[in-house]
Amino acid sequence: MSEFTRAEACAVAIAETFRGDGEILVSPIGTLPLIGARLAKLTFEPDILLTDGVAAIVANVQPVGGATGPEPIVESWMPYRSVFDTLWSGRRHVMMGATQIDRFGNQNISCIGDFERPKAQLLGMRGAPGNTLNHPTSYWVPNHSPKTFVATVDVVSGVGYDRAAALGARASRFHEIRRVVSNLGVFDFDTPDHAMRLVSVHPGVTVAEVVENTGFELVVPDDVPETRAPGEEELRLLREVIDPDGIAAREVRV
């Protein structure tokens, strides 16, 4: 096995969140999510649908960051209104970022501090409420710390399991927080009360390091494996096809 970076391990972990999705729309938001989704399409999930970021479904994969690559092969047109038709039926999987996330998967990308008088203004609610209630959602957090993994988010943008349950059966019909991937490990909510669980730690990371950098009590199994390492072909695709300029390494704080 070749040596690999933490960023490449994160890219593989992100790709794995899309395993089994099949022919649905995948919307990766951010550099590492884009890289991970494109890796999944080039390997074990060739049928996932990716857009060009505007309004076209493309069949092939272009490199991130503007590097020279093949001409896009446009399969179909997908204007903004068609995205809503797709997401309302649950046939979409989005990976968003999270400035804050809590133990039940509530996510904040709106502001830090009191909503009426915030300390810092962020993106706003954006599509997070609709995304989380209408189709599977995953999160990528490049800087895992007690300031990002918090006991209570300042503002709920993306709806977590506790709040979805409180809204009732219709609201939680398609609700699923599939995975959270950070620069330290992988997490899910496959527990009786849907509290966040540690699934794996990235190579070079310890369970104690993850616990220390989390601002709430994680569910930690007795045996926590390492995140799957990239294979030789995956490394080739990452380095030569998807991210030849090494942009991913700028996003991951080790």
Sequence and secondary structure as in RCSB ss.txt:
>XXXX:A:sequence
MSEFTRAEACAVAIAETFRGDGEILVSPIGTLPLIGARLAKLTFEPDILLTDGVAAIVANVQPVGGATGPEPIVE
SWMPYRSVFDTLWSGRRHVMMGATQIDRFGNQNISCIGDFERPKAQLLGMRGAPGNTLNHPTSYWVPNHSPKTFV
ATVDVVSGVGYDRAAALGARASRFHEIRRVVSNLGVFDFDTPDHAMRLVSVHPGVTVAEVVENTGFELVVPDDVP
ETRAPGEEELRLLREVIDPDGIAAREVRV
>XXXX:A:secstr
     HHHHHHHHHHHHTTT  SSEEEE SHHHHHHHHHHHHTT TT BEE SSSEEESS   GGG       EE
EE  HHHHHHHHTTT EEEEEE SEE TT  EE SEES TTS SEE S STTHHHHHHHSEEEEEESS STTTB 
SS SS SB  HHHHHHH TTTTSS EEEEEEESSEEEE  STT   EEEEE TT  HHHHHHT SS  B  SS  
B     HHHHHIIIIII TT GGGGT   
